[in-house]
């Protein structure tokens, strides 16, 4: 394949996280490079990735400083505007001094890069919109206030992104339905590339009892902690488990950082359950594998809303790789990802979340059955390697289409 695509050059644009920290974007970039594409990436300097330029695994990475905090509405808008201007400047550098590019592959949020795509399409380039997140719905969840002016603006920007795109990439069927329905894309121009785990990143270890803090069971949460992730619900469920259901046989480990991590930690202290929690912050891949290898249950406490119901949570499939039975609220895409590897609580009920956890802890046979199913599903259907053909099909479509949209 490499000999047939040597002249194909790709510029991936992402603003939410830097690469290689953003695992999905990095897997896309390296998979394209492995297939013979010349890949460049523009992203912010965050999470300790501060080099303005570096080359990793044949991918050229251009980074810029991000001075805005997106936790407020002002920061959200400022981040989008700053990121666009810096990315525009970096794209000129890639075009003139770097490898150049034939396709811009823009990942949301935000939905501002359709204008960048449109400007470069005037120079004969093509544009792929990689629809990672539902920004209008996420805005409502994070900031409340219902369908405000900014919400309506986000809908218009999303529509513009699909209008300019030659091809759209969706993370699941729910996102594809948005692209076709709300975005007006033709179904044959939308490719589902799921965010499955990279099995080469993980290794299973013998359980390390230190993480259980002397308790029989360890409940694990993995992920960046933001207001929409529902980790405060896990804290309340832990209180129900201990105080209402009388359980003294579990410990919870929360793996990951994020702006809400210290707030959630303080909340656990406020509710008097901080003794049943360990907050690790950001850990290395090796430490992550050791913790999840030691856990008995993986939990995704994100509550039901218009955003979460349509979103694929990568942590669920990562739990499944380690053979962890999953507990989650009853969400459409969570059910698709986990199927019989999970049990589902009544949406948004902390008490029911605690009840489901308690029932599962008391049923070792069910945990074993769920564990075996989850491992098989990840390895045979959901791992990243199963998504690569769809990614390459999307690129074949955009390069072989002689008439740009």
URVENFEN-V520627 format. One record per helix or strand of 3 or more residues. SS is the DSSP state (h for helix, s for strand). FROM is the first residue (numbers start at 0). LEN is the number of residues. If there is no record, write none. Layout:
{{SS/FROM/LEN} {SS/FROM/LEN}}
This chain:
{{h/1/3} {s/8/5} {h/22/12} {s/37/9} {s/52/4} {s/58/7} {h/72/25} {s/102/5} {h/112/9} {s/125/6} {h/134/9} {h/148/16} {s/166/4} {h/172/9} {h/186/3} {s/189/3} {h/198/3} {h/208/4} {s/216/6} {h/226/3} {h/230/14} {s/249/7} {h/260/10} {h/273/3} {s/276/5} {h/284/10} {s/296/4} {h/307/3} {h/313/8} {s/324/5} {h/331/10} {s/341/4} {h/349/12} {h/363/19} {h/383/3} {h/387/13}}
